[in-house]
Amino acid sequence: MHASFSLRAAAFGLAIALASGGAARAQYAPPGMGEPQETPSCAEALPQIEALVKEAEGDGIDTSGAKAQIDAARTAQGKGAEAECIRALVLAQNDVVLKLQARAPGAAPAAPAR
């Protein structure tokens, strides 16, 4: 994997904020970012999650599940369903983050597919 830890760290902070705050626009502070900021809206978070997925794909990670969730987020955004969009983005990001963690040095190998 290439040097992209800061994007992953910020994305992980975003996932936690999105999962805990949702459309309520809670306060959060991504790792190393200092002052708390508002939880991003779907429109603000979508390009960040797309960038994370693109980066993971470049690292050889299967992103098909994350891409399906991004499509669901776009559909929800088109309907004005902010909470549904945020949920889909959290699922997309979680998919990528879990796969990145599984590939991290010292991580246990992934369980075989059934």
Phi and psi in radians as a Rosetta constraint file:
Dihedral C 1 N 2 CA 2 C 2 CIRCULARHARMONIC -1.600 0.35
Dihedral N 2 CA 2 C 2 N 3 CIRCULARHARMONIC 3.035 0.35
Dihedral C 2 N 3 CA 3 C 3 CIRCULARHARMONIC -1.230 0.35
Dihedral N 3 CA 3 C 3 N 4 CIRCULARHARMONIC 1.603 0.35
Dihedral C 3 N 4 CA 4 C 4 CIRCULARHARMONIC -2.394 0.35
Dihedral N 4 CA 4 C 4 N 5 CIRCULARHARMONIC 0.416 0.35
Dihedral C 4 N 5 CA 5 C 5 CIRCULARHARMONIC -1.040 0.35
Dihedral N 5 CA 5 C 5 N 6 CIRCULARHARMONIC -0.689 0.35
Dihedral C 5 N 6 CA 6 C 6 CIRCULARHARMONIC -1.115 0.35
Dihedral N 6 CA 6 C 6 N 7 CIRCULARHARMONIC -0.677 0.35
Dihedral C 6 N 7 CA 7 C 7 CIRCULARHARMONIC -1.137 0.35
Dihedral N 7 CA 7 C 7 N 8 CIRCULARHARMONIC -0.732 0.35
Dihedral C 7 N 8 CA 8 C 8 CIRCULARHARMONIC -1.135 0.35
Dihedral N 8 CA 8 C 8 N 9 CIRCULARHARMONIC -0.720 0.35
Dihedral C 8 N 9 CA 9 C 9 CIRCULARHARMONIC -1.119 0.35
Dihedral N 9 CA 9 C 9 N 10 CIRCULARHARMONIC -0.768 0.35
Dihedral C 9 N 10 CA 10 C 10 CIRCULARHARMONIC -1.134 0.35
Dihedral N 10 CA 10 C 10 N 11 CIRCULARHARMONIC -0.691 0.35
Dihedral C 10 N 11 CA 11 C 11 CIRCULARHARMONIC -1.143 0.35
Dihedral N 11 CA 11 C 11 N 12 CIRCULARHARMONIC -0.694 0.35
Dihedral C 11 N 12 CA 12 C 12 CIRCULARHARMONIC -1.099 0.35
Dihedral N 12 CA 12 C 12 N 13 CIRCULARHARMONIC -0.732 0.35
Dihedral C 12 N 13 CA 13 C 13 CIRCULARHARMONIC -1.080 0.35
Dihedral N 13 CA 13 C 13 N 14 CIRCULARHARMONIC -0.666 0.35
Dihedral C 13 N 14 CA 14 C 14 CIRCULARHARMONIC -1.134 0.35
Dihedral N 14 CA 14 C 14 N 15 CIRCULARHARMONIC -0.728 0.35
Dihedral C 14 N 15 CA 15 C 15 CIRCULARHARMONIC -1.070 0.35
Dihedral N 15 CA 15 C 15 N 16 CIRCULARHARMONIC -0.770 0.35
Dihedral C 15 N 16 CA 16 C 16 CIRCULARHARMONIC -1.097 0.35
Dihedral N 16 CA 16 C 16 N 17 CIRCULARHARMONIC -0.757 0.35
Dihedral C 16 N 17 CA 17 C 17 CIRCULARHARMONIC -1.140 0.35
Dihedral N 17 CA 17 C 17 N 18 CIRCULARHARMONIC -0.756 0.35
Dihedral C 17 N 18 CA 18 C 18 CIRCULARHARMONIC -1.142 0.35
Dihedral N 18 CA 18 C 18 N 19 CIRCULARHARMONIC -0.720 0.35
Dihedral C 18 N 19 CA 19 C 19 CIRCULARHARMONIC -1.170 0.35
Dihedral N 19 CA 19 C 19 N 20 CIRCULARHARMONIC -0.641 0.35
Dihedral C 19 N 20 CA 20 C 20 CIRCULARHARMONIC -1.551 0.35
Dihedral N 20 CA 20 C 20 N 21 CIRCULARHARMONIC -0.491 0.35
Dihedral C 20 N 21 CA 21 C 21 CIRCULARHARMONIC -1.814 0.35
Dihedral N 21 CA 21 C 21 N 22 CIRCULARHARMONIC -0.568 0.35
Dihedral C 21 N 22 CA 22 C 22 CIRCULARHARMONIC 0.924 0.35
Dihedral N 22 CA 22 C 22 N 23 CIRCULARHARMONIC -2.468 0.35
Dihedral C 22 N 23 CA 23 C 23 CIRCULARHARMONIC -1.329 0.35
Dihedral N 23 CA 23 C 23 N 24 CIRCULARHARMONIC -0.074 0.35
Dihedral C 23 N 24 CA 24 C 24 CIRCULARHARMONIC -1.269 0.35
Dihedral N 24 CA 24 C 24 N 25 CIRCULARHARMONIC -0.150 0.35
Dihedral C 24 N 25 CA 25 C 25 CIRCULARHARMONIC 0.999 0.35
Dihedral N 25 CA 25 C 25 N 26 CIRCULARHARMONIC 0.966 0.35
Dihedral C 25 N 26 CA 26 C 26 CIRCULARHARMONIC -1.172 0.35
Dihedral N 26 CA 26 C 26 N 27 CIRCULARHARMONIC 2.916 0.35
Dihedral C 26 N 27 CA 27 C 27 CIRCULARHARMONIC -1.544 0.35
Dihedral N 27 CA 27 C 27 N 28 CIRCULARHARMONIC 2.464 0.35
Dihedral C 27 N 28 CA 28 C 28 CIRCULARHARMONIC -2.624 0.35
Dihedral N 28 CA 28 C 28 N 29 CIRCULARHARMONIC 2.839 0.35
Dihedral C 28 N 29 CA 29 C 29 CIRCULARHARMONIC -2.366 0.35
Dihedral N 29 CA 29 C 29 N 30 CIRCULARHARMONIC 1.857 0.35
Dihedral C 29 N 30 CA 30 C 30 CIRCULARHARMONIC -1.035 0.35
Dihedral N 30 CA 30 C 30 N 31 CIRCULARHARMONIC 2.693 0.35
Dihedral C 30 N 31 CA 31 C 31 CIRCULARHARMONIC -0.915 0.35
Dihedral N 31 CA 31 C 31 N 32 CIRCULARHARMONIC 2.245 0.35
Dihedral C 31 N 32 CA 32 C 32 CIRCULARHARMONIC 1.303 0.35
Dihedral N 32 CA 32 C 32 N 33 CIRCULARHARMONIC 0.194 0.35
Dihedral C 32 N 33 CA 33 C 33 CIRCULARHARMONIC -1.777 0.35
Dihedral N 33 CA 33 C 33 N 34 CIRCULARHARMONIC -0.086 0.35
Dihedral C 33 N 34 CA 34 C 34 CIRCULARHARMONIC 1.439 0.35
Dihedral N 34 CA 34 C 34 N 35 CIRCULARHARMONIC -2.174 0.35
Dihedral C 34 N 35 CA 35 C 35 CIRCULARHARMONIC -1.031 0.35
Dihedral N 35 CA 35 C 35 N 36 CIRCULARHARMONIC 2.507 0.35
Dihedral C 35 N 36 CA 36 C 36 CIRCULARHARMONIC -1.055 0.35
Dihedral N 36 CA 36 C 36 N 37 CIRCULARHARMONIC 2.578 0.35
Dihedral C 36 N 37 CA 37 C 37 CIRCULARHARMONIC -2.218 0.35
Dihedral N 37 CA 37 C 37 N 38 CIRCULARHARMONIC 2.880 0.35
Dihedral C 37 N 38 CA 38 C 38 CIRCULARHARMONIC -1.211 0.35
Dihedral N 38 CA 38 C 38 N 39 CIRCULARHARMONIC 2.572 0.35
Dihedral C 38 N 39 CA 39 C 39 CIRCULARHARMONIC -1.088 0.35
Dihedral N 39 CA 39 C 39 N 40 CIRCULARHARMONIC 2.326 0.35
Dihedral C 39 N 40 CA 40 C 40 CIRCULARHARMONIC -1.130 0.35
Dihedral N 40 CA 40 C 40 N 41 CIRCULARHARMONIC 2.639 0.35
Dihedral C 40 N 41 CA 41 C 41 CIRCULARHARMONIC -1.334 0.35
Dihedral N 41 CA 41 C 41 N 42 CIRCULARHARMONIC 3.013 0.35
Dihedral C 41 N 42 CA 42 C 42 CIRCULARHARMONIC -1.011 0.35
Dihedral N 42 CA 42 C 42 N 43 CIRCULARHARMONIC -0.783 0.35
Dihedral C 42 N 43 CA 43 C 43 CIRCULARHARMONIC -1.088 0.35
Dihedral N 43 CA 43 C 43 N 44 CIRCULARHARMONIC -0.597 0.35
Dihedral C 43 N 44 CA 44 C 44 CIRCULARHARMONIC -1.356 0.35
Dihedral N 44 CA 44 C 44 N 45 CIRCULARHARMONIC -0.654 0.35
Dihedral C 44 N 45 CA 45 C 45 CIRCULARHARMONIC -1.409 0.35
Dihedral N 45 CA 45 C 45 N 46 CIRCULARHARMONIC -0.533 0.35
Dihedral C 45 N 46 CA 46 C 46 CIRCULARHARMONIC -0.946 0.35
Dihedral N 46 CA 46 C 46 N 47 CIRCULARHARMONIC -0.868 0.35
Dihedral C 46 N 47 CA 47 C 47 CIRCULARHARMONIC -1.122 0.35
Dihedral N 47 CA 47 C 47 N 48 CIRCULARHARMONIC -0.541 0.35
Dihedral C 47 N 48 CA 48 C 48 CIRCULARHARMONIC -1.180 0.35
Dihedral N 48 CA 48 C 48 N 49 CIRCULARHARMONIC -0.745 0.35
Dihedral C 48 N 49 CA 49 C 49 CIRCULARHARMONIC -1.229 0.35
Dihedral N 49 CA 49 C 49 N 50 CIRCULARHARMONIC -0.673 0.35
Dihedral C 49 N 50 CA 50 C 50 CIRCULARHARMONIC -1.044 0.35
Dihedral N 50 CA 50 C 50 N 51 CIRCULARHARMONIC -0.718 0.35
Dihedral C 50 N 51 CA 51 C 51 CIRCULARHARMONIC -1.137 0.35
Dihedral N 51 CA 51 C 51 N 52 CIRCULARHARMONIC -0.719 0.35
Dihedral C 51 N 52 CA 52 C 52 CIRCULARHARMONIC -1.076 0.35
Dihedral N 52 CA 52 C 52 N 53 CIRCULARHARMONIC -0.769 0.35
Dihedral C 52 N 53 CA 53 C 53 CIRCULARHARMONIC -1.142 0.35
Dihedral N 53 CA 53 C 53 N 54 CIRCULARHARMONIC -0.744 0.35
Dihedral C 53 N 54 CA 54 C 54 CIRCULARHARMONIC -1.077 0.35
Dihedral N 54 CA 54 C 54 N 55 CIRCULARHARMONIC -0.745 0.35
Dihedral C 54 N 55 CA 55 C 55 CIRCULARHARMONIC -1.115 0.35
Dihedral N 55 CA 55 C 55 N 56 CIRCULARHARMONIC -0.771 0.35
Dihedral C 55 N 56 CA 56 C 56 CIRCULARHARMONIC -1.100 0.35
Dihedral N 56 CA 56 C 56 N 57 CIRCULARHARMONIC -0.708 0.35
Dihedral C 56 N 57 CA 57 C 57 CIRCULARHARMONIC -1.081 0.35
Dihedral N 57 CA 57 C 57 N 58 CIRCULARHARMONIC -0.702 0.35
Dihedral C 57 N 58 CA 58 C 58 CIRCULARHARMONIC -1.110 0.35
Dihedral N 58 CA 58 C 58 N 59 CIRCULARHARMONIC -0.451 0.35
Dihedral C 58 N 59 CA 59 C 59 CIRCULARHARMONIC -1.509 0.35
Dihedral N 59 CA 59 C 59 N 60 CIRCULARHARMONIC 0.060 0.35
Dihedral C 59 N 60 CA 60 C 60 CIRCULARHARMONIC 1.525 0.35
Dihedral N 60 CA 60 C 60 N 61 CIRCULARHARMONIC 0.259 0.35
Dihedral C 60 N 61 CA 61 C 61 CIRCULARHARMONIC -1.548 0.35
Dihedral N 61 CA 61 C 61 N 62 CIRCULARHARMONIC 2.428 0.35
Dihedral C 61 N 62 CA 62 C 62 CIRCULARHARMONIC -1.193 0.35
Dihedral N 62 CA 62 C 62 N 63 CIRCULARHARMONIC 2.033 0.35
Dihedral C 62 N 63 CA 63 C 63 CIRCULARHARMONIC -1.972 0.35
Dihedral N 63 CA 63 C 63 N 64 CIRCULARHARMONIC 0.257 0.35
Dihedral C 63 N 64 CA 64 C 64 CIRCULARHARMONIC -1.056 0.35
Dihedral N 64 CA 64 C 64 N 65 CIRCULARHARMONIC -0.717 0.35
Dihedral C 64 N 65 CA 65 C 65 CIRCULARHARMONIC -1.148 0.35
Dihedral N 65 CA 65 C 65 N 66 CIRCULARHARMONIC -0.730 0.35
Dihedral C 65 N 66 CA 66 C 66 CIRCULARHARMONIC -1.139 0.35
Dihedral N 66 CA 66 C 66 N 67 CIRCULARHARMONIC -0.688 0.35
Dihedral C 66 N 67 CA 67 C 67 CIRCULARHARMONIC -1.137 0.35
Dihedral N 67 CA 67 C 67 N 68 CIRCULARHARMONIC -0.653 0.35
Dihedral C 67 N 68 CA 68 C 68 CIRCULARHARMONIC -1.103 0.35
Dihedral N 68 CA 68 C 68 N 69 CIRCULARHARMONIC -0.684 0.35
Dihedral C 68 N 69 CA 69 C 69 CIRCULARHARMONIC -1.197 0.35
Dihedral N 69 CA 69 C 69 N 70 CIRCULARHARMONIC -0.629 0.35
Dihedral C 69 N 70 CA 70 C 70 CIRCULARHARMONIC -1.117 0.35
Dihedral N 70 CA 70 C 70 N 71 CIRCULARHARMONIC -0.715 0.35
Dihedral C 70 N 71 CA 71 C 71 CIRCULARHARMONIC -1.059 0.35
Dihedral N 71 CA 71 C 71 N 72 CIRCULARHARMONIC -0.722 0.35
Dihedral C 71 N 72 CA 72 C 72 CIRCULARHARMONIC -1.118 0.35
Dihedral N 72 CA 72 C 72 N 73 CIRCULARHARMONIC -0.662 0.35
Dihedral C 72 N 73 CA 73 C 73 CIRCULARHARMONIC -1.126 0.35
Dihedral N 73 CA 73 C 73 N 74 CIRCULARHARMONIC -0.744 0.35
Dihedral C 73 N 74 CA 74 C 74 CIRCULARHARMONIC -1.083 0.35
Dihedral N 74 CA 74 C 74 N 75 CIRCULARHARMONIC -0.736 0.35
Dihedral C 74 N 75 CA 75 C 75 CIRCULARHARMONIC -1.076 0.35
Dihedral N 75 CA 75 C 75 N 76 CIRCULARHARMONIC -0.808 0.35
Dihedral C 75 N 76 CA 76 C 76 CIRCULARHARMONIC -1.093 0.35
Dihedral N 76 CA 76 C 76 N 77 CIRCULARHARMONIC -0.715 0.35
Dihedral C 76 N 77 CA 77 C 77 CIRCULARHARMONIC -1.071 0.35
Dihedral N 77 CA 77 C 77 N 78 CIRCULARHARMONIC -0.709 0.35
Dihedral C 77 N 78 CA 78 C 78 CIRCULARHARMONIC -1.108 0.35
Dihedral N 78 CA 78 C 78 N 79 CIRCULARHARMONIC -0.494 0.35
Dihedral C 78 N 79 CA 79 C 79 CIRCULARHARMONIC -1.541 0.35
Dihedral N 79 CA 79 C 79 N 80 CIRCULARHARMONIC -0.082 0.35
Dihedral C 79 N 80 CA 80 C 80 CIRCULARHARMONIC 1.335 0.35
Dihedral N 80 CA 80 C 80 N 81 CIRCULARHARMONIC 0.351 0.35
Dihedral C 80 N 81 CA 81 C 81 CIRCULARHARMONIC -1.635 0.35
Dihedral N 81 CA 81 C 81 N 82 CIRCULARHARMONIC 1.424 0.35
Dihedral C 81 N 82 CA 82 C 82 CIRCULARHARMONIC -1.018 0.35
Dihedral N 82 CA 82 C 82 N 83 CIRCULARHARMONIC -0.851 0.35
Dihedral C 82 N 83 CA 83 C 83 CIRCULARHARMONIC -1.103 0.35
Dihedral N 83 CA 83 C 83 N 84 CIRCULARHARMONIC -0.700 0.35
Dihedral C 83 N 84 CA 84 C 84 CIRCULARHARMONIC -1.123 0.35
Dihedral N 84 CA 84 C 84 N 85 CIRCULARHARMONIC -0.700 0.35
Dihedral C 84 N 85 CA 85 C 85 CIRCULARHARMONIC -1.105 0.35
Dihedral N 85 CA 85 C 85 N 86 CIRCULARHARMONIC -0.820 0.35
Dihedral C 85 N 86 CA 86 C 86 CIRCULARHARMONIC -1.062 0.35
Dihedral N 86 CA 86 C 86 N 87 CIRCULARHARMONIC -0.763 0.35
Dihedral C 86 N 87 CA 87 C 87 CIRCULARHARMONIC -1.021 0.35
Dihedral N 87 CA 87 C 87 N 88 CIRCULARHARMONIC -0.775 0.35
Dihedral C 87 N 88 CA 88 C 88 CIRCULARHARMONIC -1.118 0.35
Dihedral N 88 CA 88 C 88 N 89 CIRCULARHARMONIC -0.674 0.35
Dihedral C 88 N 89 CA 89 C 89 CIRCULARHARMONIC -1.175 0.35
Dihedral N 89 CA 89 C 89 N 90 CIRCULARHARMONIC -0.678 0.35
Dihedral C 89 N 90 CA 90 C 90 CIRCULARHARMONIC -1.100 0.35
Dihedral N 90 CA 90 C 90 N 91 CIRCULARHARMONIC -0.752 0.35
Dihedral C 90 N 91 CA 91 C 91 CIRCULARHARMONIC -1.107 0.35
Dihedral N 91 CA 91 C 91 N 92 CIRCULARHARMONIC -0.725 0.35
Dihedral C 91 N 92 CA 92 C 92 CIRCULARHARMONIC -1.073 0.35
Dihedral N 92 CA 92 C 92 N 93 CIRCULARHARMONIC -0.817 0.35
Dihedral C 92 N 93 CA 93 C 93 CIRCULARHARMONIC -1.166 0.35
Dihedral N 93 CA 93 C 93 N 94 CIRCULARHARMONIC -0.736 0.35
Dihedral C 93 N 94 CA 94 C 94 CIRCULARHARMONIC -1.033 0.35
Dihedral N 94 CA 94 C 94 N 95 CIRCULARHARMONIC -0.698 0.35
Dihedral C 94 N 95 CA 95 C 95 CIRCULARHARMONIC -1.018 0.35
Dihedral N 95 CA 95 C 95 N 96 CIRCULARHARMONIC -0.817 0.35
Dihedral C 95 N 96 CA 96 C 96 CIRCULARHARMONIC -1.210 0.35
Dihedral N 96 CA 96 C 96 N 97 CIRCULARHARMONIC -0.802 0.35
Dihedral C 96 N 97 CA 97 C 97 CIRCULARHARMONIC -1.069 0.35
Dihedral N 97 CA 97 C 97 N 98 CIRCULARHARMONIC -0.745 0.35
Dihedral C 97 N 98 CA 98 C 98 CIRCULARHARMONIC -1.088 0.35
Dihedral N 98 CA 98 C 98 N 99 CIRCULARHARMONIC -0.691 0.35
Dihedral C 98 N 99 CA 99 C 99 CIRCULARHARMONIC -1.228 0.35
Dihedral N 99 CA 99 C 99 N 100 CIRCULARHARMONIC -0.627 0.35
Dihedral C 99 N 100 CA 100 C 100 CIRCULARHARMONIC -1.141 0.35
Dihedral N 100 CA 100 C 100 N 101 CIRCULARHARMONIC -0.752 0.35
Dihedral C 100 N 101 CA 101 C 101 CIRCULARHARMONIC -1.105 0.35
Dihedral N 101 CA 101 C 101 N 102 CIRCULARHARMONIC -0.659 0.35
Dihedral C 101 N 102 CA 102 C 102 CIRCULARHARMONIC -1.151 0.35
Dihedral N 102 CA 102 C 102 N 103 CIRCULARHARMONIC -0.484 0.35
Dihedral C 102 N 103 CA 103 C 103 CIRCULARHARMONIC -1.594 0.35
Dihedral N 103 CA 103 C 103 N 104 CIRCULARHARMONIC -0.105 0.35
Dihedral C 103 N 104 CA 104 C 104 CIRCULARHARMONIC -1.135 0.35
Dihedral N 104 CA 104 C 104 N 105 CIRCULARHARMONIC 2.589 0.35
Dihedral C 104 N 105 CA 105 C 105 CIRCULARHARMONIC -0.977 0.35
Dihedral N 105 CA 105 C 105 N 106 CIRCULARHARMONIC 2.335 0.35
Dihedral C 105 N 106 CA 106 C 106 CIRCULARHARMONIC 1.478 0.35
Dihedral N 106 CA 106 C 106 N 107 CIRCULARHARMONIC -0.057 0.35
Dihedral C 106 N 107 CA 107 C 107 CIRCULARHARMONIC -1.331 0.35
Dihedral N 107 CA 107 C 107 N 108 CIRCULARHARMONIC 2.612 0.35
Dihedral C 107 N 108 CA 108 C 108 CIRCULARHARMONIC -1.190 0.35
Dihedral N 108 CA 108 C 108 N 109 CIRCULARHARMONIC 2.540 0.35
Dihedral C 108 N 109 CA 109 C 109 CIRCULARHARMONIC -1.109 0.35
Dihedral N 109 CA 109 C 109 N 110 CIRCULARHARMONIC 2.609 0.35
Dihedral C 109 N 110 CA 110 C 110 CIRCULARHARMONIC -1.152 0.35
Dihedral N 110 CA 110 C 110 N 111 CIRCULARHARMONIC 2.579 0.35
Dihedral C 110 N 111 CA 111 C 111 CIRCULARHARMONIC -1.188 0.35
Dihedral N 111 CA 111 C 111 N 112 CIRCULARHARMONIC 2.524 0.35
Dihedral C 111 N 112 CA 112 C 112 CIRCULARHARMONIC -1.145 0.35
Dihedral N 112 CA 112 C 112 N 113 CIRCULARHARMONIC 2.562 0.35
Dihedral C 112 N 113 CA 113 C 113 CIRCULARHARMONIC -1.211 0.35
Dihedral N 113 CA 113 C 113 N 114 CIRCULARHARMONIC 2.520 0.35
